Amino acid sequence: MKFRESGMPSETLWETFFDPAETLRLMGMTNDIQLWIDVGCGYGTFLLPGSLII
């Protein structure tokens, strides 16, 4: 199967770039927000921690 390499770093390295829970807190993400979308590609860095907020 052919696929195109995205150029993203490995997931292990990627996880060192962000503190997702803190980033979401700084963005004001709370359980008062009914709907939000994690737009883009990647490893779900913000999607999974964000699902715990709702």
Residue, then its C-alpha position, 0 to 999 in steps of 0.5 A: m500500500k502506498f501512502r504519503e508521509s506527512g512529515m510529522p514527528s514521531e508520536t513520542l516526540w510530538e507529545t513533548f511539544f504540548d501540555p494539552a490540558e493546560t493549553l485547553r485551560l488557557m484557551g478557556m475551554t470549559n464544560d459550558i461550551q456545548l460543541w467544539i472541534d479539533v480541526g486538523c490531522g495528527y495524533g488527537t493531542f487535544l481531542l482526547p483531553g478535550s473530551l474529558i472537559i465536556 
